Amino acid sequence: MKTLVKHSSQLALCMALAFGTFACSQLSFVKTPLPTPVVITASATDTSQLAPLALIDVMQFREIKGRSLSKNQQWLIYTAEPDYGDSTGYVQHLLSEKSYAVANADRGLLNQNGHFALFRQQAPLLAREQAKDDKAAREALAHDAVLLNTQTGVQTLFSQIDKFAFSGDGQFAFLLSRKKDSKDKTQLLQVLDLHTLSLTELGQVTDFVVAPEGDLLAFVSVVSSEPSVKASSAKAKDTRAKSSSTQDNNTPANGTIEKAADQQQVTLYAAGSKNSRVFNAASAGEIQHLVFSEDGQQLLFLAGDKAEKNRETAQQLWYWSVQHATANPLVINQDGWILSAGEAPRFSADGQRIFLGLRPEPVVPTTALAAPQSEDALFDTERLLTDRKLQVWHGQDDRINSQQKAEYQASLKRTAPAVFWLAEQRLVVLSTDIEDRLYRSEHSEAALISNGRPHFKQLTWQGRLHDIWHVNLKTGQRQQVFAANPSFERAHLSPSGRFVLYQQQGKLWLFDSSNGQRQQLAADVKVSWVDETHDRPEPASSYGIAGWLADESAVLVYDRFAIWRIALDGTSQNLTPDSRSATLQLRMVQTDPKALALDPQAPLLLRGFNEENKSTGFYQLDLADNRFSTLLSGEKRYDVVDVLSELAEATPHYLFTEQSFRQFPDLWLANSDFSQRSQLTEINPQQVQFIWGDSHLIDWYTADGSRLQGVVITPDGYDATKRYPVLVYYYEQFSDRLYNFNQMKVNHRPNFPFYLGQDYVVFLPDIRFREGAPGPSATESLLPGIDRLIELGIADPKAIGLHGHSWSGYQTAFVVTETDRFAAAVAGAPVSNMTSAYSGIRWQTGLARQFQYETGQSRIGPSMFENLAPYIENSPVFFANRINTPLVIQFGDKDGAVPWEQGIELYLAMRRLNKDVVMLHYEGEDHHLAHFANKLDYSIKMLEFFNHYLKGEPAPAWWQQGQPYQPNN
């Protein structure tokens, strides 16, 4: 039997024990509990008038994209975007049935009161496809803007518009025309009066920005400089005289005309009065990062010489406010540093502070050596070496060379944060390290800074770590809050900026910036503040916090299920004491994203997720008296997507979605207690024409007594007396997706409703991992789940297929070395050899892969040098001789996450062993297929492959005989 191998799979050991290979003392037996009884009955859906989905049907299902509200929250705008096809823009009034559609439209905007909407309108996809190989035809395609008057329904087309925006007061629109030639540096900007539809040209611009409030607009234009005369060089060679008839009459006899570099200027324009004023006229080679304050009363921009390649120039910060007639430069001086364009300046919400980025003064670049003028110069080694192409990988580099390369352009924009106080005209430097990352917030006294520099080297094997610093915004004083915490652990600043709450090594800590002291909070509370189900060899992540109370008396902290009030005086209170027994995970819905703290007298809106049955709901917790009430719950997935505080005077309303496997997450409107709900959208009415299915939750136990869950999806027309071919798709924890609508796309994943229409059952099992044994863990989790499907009478035991991608692609490749239970398997982008992948590179980020094995998803633990055995034991390639399952491997040769050579290793091993294998190599593709033709091809091939082995259909030609190499354009 092929399961008699030296893997640590407990399942394999049990099977081997039956043949006398291992002694009983090597195993610990666990009495396996019985799974939860479940009956999956026959489907009541009549399928006689329903059609199975074809891939072209999948392509045309739409998703809601680009959703936003008018400022008065009366109107909703969104795009219904298909996987492949033409989008439609929609505008809908929330308090009536009034709605409009705009064909071939996306990127919609609403003006302040929702009376007008603007959409981009492209040429239809058919026209774009017809023109894709013809540059002239592409440039001639329509690329327009459509203005919709929501009061009348009238649509007005504006041709060849590249970008648009509404004025802050909603009375005007600004339209930026497309470039007539791709080499053009400017574009025509026009202002449109929304009530008269009259257009006014503002001129050719390089950039513009609109004030959030009022009617102001700022734009950048180019001012051509007067040409200058450059004297002729005394060394200039003139070998023949020119007649007066051929000499340029505009060129002086003793020199040449040299065109000066163009300069840029900023114009502030008031659309209502049509008044304008020019700032910084003809004084800068490049103006960028224009930004208004939130009230539209102040403006910032950066001006400087045009940056050279890979070398920036110092910027000057210019500032204007309504109290000033013109813009003025602000004094931003710091010895050894320049103001950088790498970080766009920004106002605080109250308009009192400007946040900036500084960089060290650039080093003057070395002048390139001239061409050799003599024999000696020809053989000058210094000159020759200037043409070398060398990268040095030093063992003590903070970042390995590939990471430096991947981050090079970003590194040129890294800045040290600073803040400029407008009232005092004072710069406060917050950092002298460009690796510092300032957490954005609206705290006026303090801020938090993250820095990972001390831990860069161990990132290679330990993952990202960082230190957090508390910095006083008025003085620049810094205090370290914590060191060497995983980068996913944040810190939480109190409203006044005095206190910082954080989690480290499973404990809650409070840092007090007034004295630099730390104290542990809730030390006597017997719950875990970090993930109880964590199974990776790295610190578990914290559950997080709901927020600080406004009076700073306490902070609300999450455990796995409950919300706790953790007081600074040392006391603690569970505000939702019944949530753990109910397996109900409660989390606050953020109803005011700008708030720095929670009102201790106000009720909280909560979202609940039941870990046991996967239902969700909305709940209310009143902080004043700890009353807990259910607003809406059920066997659906509910999510709040917008809080409408302006829609009604007394109480907020909510935009939310509800979904299930059968129900698309359309948008709904609810009142404050969810007692009144109305559906707003229905963007896929065609779904009723197709065979769909129902999702069911089952559980099972592994050999060591661990309980797992999984989702079984049965097709419409399901016959409970019949056994079905089963497609297994998995990753880690998929049972939580019981009530998720399957994303209707053609991609690297099998589309579940598509397979249901082909008379398959789909199974989404959970996987539980043991440290040091990720491969065997997959086998131990999967096979009892398959047994459960067979026991329930669902699965045909001879027709079960396994499909995984990336991490589950690896698991698939490993599982088929341990069992023959699967009739066919597909492994997308799998690691096959951990010993070679361990020191491979994730080329997209440039990071080494070692951390993934020692602390991350691969869950090995020790380095390969501390313990080589698990790297071999968990590598499918070393046990390829035990694979009897037909296997398809899929890879893109530009995979930035998993080196595609991993697929080649497994392919070559199976080829050498004469196993049934095909590798689908998609050229130019990354970790997930992007080119639509490739996604479609892969989807077709997967169905053909599974239909052959699970349903007995003829083998496709590509599987039977392959395909010779052919060059692809």
C-alpha positions, -999 to +999 in steps of 0.1 A: +000+000+000+013+034-008+002+048+025+030+028+042+055+057+041+076+076+065+052+105+067+039+116+101+003+113+089-017+097+117-041+083+091-012+066+073+001+053+106-032+038+115-034+020+081+002+008+084-006-005+119-031-029+105-003-045+085+020-048+114+044-020+103+043-001+136+039-011+172+008-001+191+029+018+216+036+043+188+000+055+187-024+071+211-059+061+205-088+085+209-124+075+211-139+094+182-172+111+191-201+107+167-207+136+143-238+158+145-268+140+128-278+156+096-303+148+069-299+163+034-332+159+018-341+159-019-344+192-035-379+206-039-369+228-069-384+219-102-356+220-127-376+213-158-376+249-168-341+257-156-308+256-176-274+246-164-250+276-164-226+279-193-193+298-189-207+326-210-236+328-185-211+331-156-193+359-174-224+380-175-233+379-139-227+413-124-212+427-092-219+461-075-188+483-078-181+520-072-209+525-046-213+560-031-239+583-017-246+620-023-236+642+006-272+645+017-275+607+015-307+609-005-292+593-036-271+562-043-248+556-073-231+524-083-219+503-112-231+469-121-200+453-136-200+418-153-170+395-152-168+400-190-190+425-209-203+460-206-210+478-173-241+498-165-242+528-142-272+532-119-285+561-098-313+555-073-333+576-048-333+560-014-367+572-003-387+566-035-387+543-065-370+567-088-339+552-105-319+556-137-295+535-158-267+546-180-254+521-206-217+512-209-210+534-178-188+532-147-168+555-123-200+574-113-200+605-091-229+624-075-230+661-067-238+673-033-276+670-033-278+641-058-295+662-085-268+654-110-246+624-117-216+619-139-204+586-154-176+576-176-190+560-208-167+538-228-172+522-262-189+488-260-166+459-253-172+446-288-157+478-303-128+477-278-120+441-288-122+449-325-097+478-320-073+463-296-046+455-322-049+489-340-036+519-321-054+544-343-086+526-339-081+524-301-075+561-298-106+568-319-129+549-295-154+568-275-143+578-240-170+601-229-188+616-199-225+613-194-243+639-172-275+626-157-301+651-144-318+630-117-347+654-115-357+651-152-339+619-163-322+638-191-287+624-201-262+648-218-231+634-235-197+652-234-173+636-259-137+626-252-136+633-215-108+618-195-117+629-159-144+648-142-155+662-108-183+682-092-177+714-073-180+712-035-213+731-036-227+708-063-235+737-088-207+730-113-188+702-130-152+702-142-144+682-173-109+673-184-106+664-220-086+635-234-052+642-248-053+645-286-018+629-287-003+606-260+028+629-261+008+659-250+017+672-215-015+692-209-052+687-213-081+711-218-101+718-186-137+731-188-162+742-162-198+732-168-227+752-152-251+723-143-282+745-146-275+762-179-252+734-193-230+762-206-193+753-209-164+777-201-128+768-211-103+773-184-073+763-205-047+736-208-037+721-175-015+694-160-035+688-129-065+701-110-082+696-076-116+706-064-124+720-029-146+696-008-169+726+001-178+757-019-171+764-056-133+766-057-110+749-081-072+749-083-054+739-114-018+738-128-010+753-161+023+756-181+038+790-189+062+789-218+095+807-211+112+830-235+140+814-255+175+825-248+206+829-269+235+806-262+269+818-274+288+795-298+315+775-283+351+785-292+358+748-298+328+743-321+338+727-354+326+745-385+338+727-416+318+745-443+302+779-447+264+782-449+248+805-474+225+832-461+196+813-478+200+783-456+207+800-423+179+803-398+170+840-398+161+838-361+195+825-351+222+851-343+254+846-362+274+842-330+251+818-311+222+794-310+187+798-296+181+776-266+146+770-254+142+775-217+124+749-197+087+755-193+075+768-159+042+760-141+018+780-122-013+775-100-046+792-107-074+794-081-108+797-098-142+805-082-168+789-105-197+810-092-181+844-098-157+832-125-130+851-107-094+837-108-061+845-093-027+831-102-002+818-076+035+812-080+035+825-115+062+811-137+084+801-108+086+763-108+095+735-132+069+712-116+039+718-093+023+688-077+002+675-048-025+702-047-048+697-018-076+717-002-085+715+035-118+698+043-137+731+045-123+743+012-108+774+028-071+765+025-049+752-002-015+735-003+008+726-031+045+717-037+067+735-062+102+727-073+125+719-102+115+689-123+130+658-107+157+639-125+155+601-129+159+584-095+170+617-079+145+641-065+147+678-060+139+699-029+103+711-028+089+744-016+055+742+003+030+769-008+000+778+013-031+799+007-062+806+028-092+828+023-076+854+046-048+858+020-048+874-014-021+851-027-003+819-019+029+822+001+058+798+007+060+783+042+094+780+058+103+743+060+140+741+070+158+712+085+195+709+082+205+680+060+170+673+049+147+684+021+109+686+018+100+656-004+073+651-030+074+614-020+048+622+007+019+643-004+012+671+022-021+669+040-042+690+063-056+677+096-094+676+096-095+708+117-072+726+092-047+735+120-018+712+110+000+701+079+017+667+078+048+665+056+075+641+046+112+649+047+142+631+030+179+634+035+195+658+010+203+638-021+239+630-029+252+647-060+255+620-087+288+610-101+294+625-135+296+599-162+330+594-177+334+608-212+341+586-243+378+577-246+399+603-265+432+583-265+446+548-264+454+552-227+418+562-220+405+533-240+422+509-215+414+529-184+399+503-160+379+530-141+362+539-173+356+503-183+341+494-149+315+522-152+296+498-176+294+469-153+260+454-144+265+441-108+244+436-078+260+426-045+241+403-021+258+408+013+251+385+041+246+414+065+222+434+043+192+446+062+170+437+032+181+411+008+189+424-027+158+411-044+136+429-018+156+461-023+149+458-061+112+451-056+109+481-033+133+504-051+108+528-065+089+529-032+121+535-013+127+567-033+095+580-018+100+570+018+100+600+041+104+609+077+072+625+091+070+661+103+041+684+112+038+721+105+016+741+129-001+769+109-010+792+138+026+793+151+042+789+117+064+762+133+078+729+120+080+700+144+102+671+132+087+638+143+114+616+130+148+614+115+143+579+099+127+574+066+116+540+078+092+555+102+055+551+094+032+577+110-003+562+117-028+587+104-053+599+129-070+632+140-055+632+174-043+668+180-017+661+208+001+629+198+005+602+172+020+567+169+049+558+147+058+523+135+094+513+126+107+479+116+143+488+109+159+469+139+142+438+127+147+439+089+173+411+087+152+386+106+122+394+083+138+367+061+130+339+085+108+354+113+083+376+094+077+413+099+083+428+133+081+464+144+085+488+172+058+514+181+067+549+193+045+576+209+054+610+196+042+644+209+030+665+179+039+698+195+074+690+208+085+660+187+093+641+219+093+603+213+088+574+237+089+538+228+057+520+235+068+484+226+095+466+207+096+435+184+059+429+182+045+412+150+036+439+125+000+429+125-002+441+161-012+477+162-014+501+192-044+521+202-041+558+212-066+572+237-086+603+227-064+628+245-033+610+232-020+603+267-025+565+268-017+537+244-033+502+247-015+473+230-012+435+232+021+416+234+027+380+242-010+374+250-013+402+276-029+436+275-007+465+283-013+502+290+014+528+282+011+562+300+030+589+280+029+613+310+054+592+329+066+565+305+052+537+327+035+505+315+010+484+334-008+452+326-045+454+324-071+426+331-044+403+344-071+384+364-094+379+335-093+342+325-099+346+288-075+348+258-070+382+241-054+364+212-067+339+186-076+307+205-076+286+173-041+298+161-020+269+147+010+286+132+045+287+148+043+325+154+026+346+180-012+346+177-029+378+167-051+397+191-088+400+186-085+438+187-106+465+203-139+483+197-125+516+209-117+539+238-145+555+258-145+593+253-138+599+290-107+576+289-120+556+319-119+524+299-114+507+266-136+481+250-117+450+241-126+418+222-120+382+232-130+354+209-167+360+214-174+388+239-168+425+244-151+436+276-150+469+294-114+471+306-111+500+330-079+519+337-085+514+374-079+477+370-114+465+369-129+445+340-165+436+330-178+413+303-205+433+286-219+403+266-215+374+291-237+350+271-218+352+238-193+324+245-219+298+254-238+308+223-206+307+202-216+341+190-187+363+180-197+400+185-179+429+169-188+466+168-200+482+135-181+515+130-209+540+126-187+571+128-153+566+112-141+601+122-148+596+159-117+592+181-137+575+209-170+560+219-198+578+237-202+559+270-240+567+270-247+557+234-258+523+221-234+503+199-244+485+168-229+451+167-225+424+141-226+388+153-213+356+137-222+322+151-191+300+149-212+269+153-240+273+128-225+302+107-256+324+110-251+362+114-271+391+127-272+427+140-274+434+177-274+465+200-255+470+231-264+500+253-233+511+271-253+530+297-270+500+312-254+470+293-287+460+277-282+436+248-308+431+222-312+413+189-321+435+159-319+410+130-305+375+128-309+344+106-294+319+083-279+345+061-248+366+060-255+402+069-230+431+065-234+469+070-219+487+041-229+524+049-242+543+078-268+570+068-267+596+096-282+624+074-311+605+057-335+609+086-335+636+113-340+614+144-322+581+139-296+567+115-304+543+087-282+516+073-273+503+039-266+466+043-264+434+023-279+400+030-267+370+011-268+332+011-254+307-014-286+312-034-291+349-028-268+376-043-257+404-019-279+431-032-282+464-013-309+469+013-320+499+033-329+496+070-341+519+098-321+521+130-335+489+146-338+470+113-375+466+118-381+482+084-361+469+055-364+474+018-344+459-011-328+486-033-311+466-060-316+435-081-287+434-105-288+397-115-325+389-123-314+363-148-303+340-120-338+325-118-333+309-152-305+286-140-299+256-119-284+267-086-282+248-053-284+247-015-256+248+010-256+225+041-233+222+071-218+189+082-192+179+107-169+150+113-140+139+136-104+132+128-085+102+142-072+123+171-107+135+181-106+169+165-140+181+152-141+197+118-169+212+097-175+216+060-200+229+035-219+205+012-235+222-018-262+202-036-277+211-069-313+220-076-331+188-084-309+169-059-320+133-056-313+120-020-313+084-033-285+090-058-248+092-053-231+121-071-196+130-084-181+154-058-157+182-064-137+191-033-124+226-031-106+239+001-079+260+016-080+263+054-113+273+070-141+273+043-171+263+065-175+299+075-186+305+039-219+285+044-240+316+036-217+332+011-229+338-024-203+323-047-185+350-067-196+346-103-164+349-122-144+328-146-110+324-129-086+299-113-113+287-089-140+263-099-173+282-101-197+263-078-231+269-094-215+261-128-205+227-115-239+221-098-254+226-133-232+198-145-247+175-118-219+177-093-220+181-056-194+206-042-177+200-009-158+228+010-140+211+040-121+227+069-085+217+074-068+216+108-030+218+108-004+203+131+029+221+134+056+204+115+031+183+095+011+205+071+008+178+044-003+150+066-027+173+084-045+179+051-049+141+046-060+136+082-087+163+078-099+155+043-104+118+043-127+115+073-148+143+057-150+123+025-160+093+046-188+114+060-201+123+026-201+086+016-218+077+048-245+102+042-252+087+008-241+118-011-207+109-027-200+083-053-167+069-037-152+063-071-160+098-084-144+123-061-121+151-075-098+173-055-090+209-065-067+234-047-047+265-056-016+280-040-016+267-004-043+241-011-025+234-044+004+223-022-020+203+000-035+186-031-001+176-044+008+161-010-025+144-003-023+123-035+011+109-023-008+095+007-041+082-007-058+069-039-092+081-027-094+108-054-102+099-090-085+131-102-068+161-088-058+196-098-030+215-081-027+252-090+006+269-082+017+243-057+050+241-037+063+206-044+097+207-028+101+225+005+138+221+006+142+242-026+112+265-019+125+273+016+153+295+002+133+306-029+122+342-035+087+356-037+096+377-067+066+401-064+078+414-031+114+402-033+111+385+001+128+352+008+104+324+015+121+311+047+097+329+070+068+311+054+081+278+067+095+288+100+067+310+113+040+313+085+014+293+066+036+263+059+039+257+097+071+238+098+087+256+128+124+251+129+147+261+101+158+236+076+192+236+092+179+229+126+157+200+114+158+189+078+134+160+082+100+178+081+110+197+050+116+164+032+086+146+048+062+174+038+075+176+002+053+158-025+082+156-049+101+131-027+071+107-027+060+112-063+065+074-068+034+069-046+011+091-067-015+071-086-040+099-090-041+116-124-028+152-117-031+185-135-006+212-124-012+248-133+014+276-131+020+310-145+057+316-154+056+351-138+043+338-105+054+363-079+044+342-049+054+306-056+084+300-079+070+283-110+100+259-110+081+242-081+056+230-107+084+219-130+100+198-103+068+179-096+060+175-133+095+162-140+094+138-111+060+123-123+072+123-159+103+103-149+081+079-130+056+076-159+027+089-139-004+106-154+004+143-153+000+174-174+013+209-164-007+238-179+019+266-182+003+300-189+028+324-202+032+358-186+008+350-158+012+357-121+000+337-091-036+341-102-045+341-139-054+376-152-057+373-190-093+364-196-085+339-224-063+320-200-089+320-173-115+307-197-092+281-211-083+268-176-120+266-166-128+246-197-099+222-192-108+216-155-143+206-164-131+184-192-106+167-169-130+161-141-158+150-164-134+124-178-124+109-145-155+115-124-182+110-151-166+087-176-167+112-205-140+109-233-106+123-224-098+157-239-071+158-265-048+180-244-049+154-217-046+124-240-018+136-262-007+170-251+001+200-273+035+208-290+053+240-282+040+270-301+052+306-298+026+330-285+025+367-293 
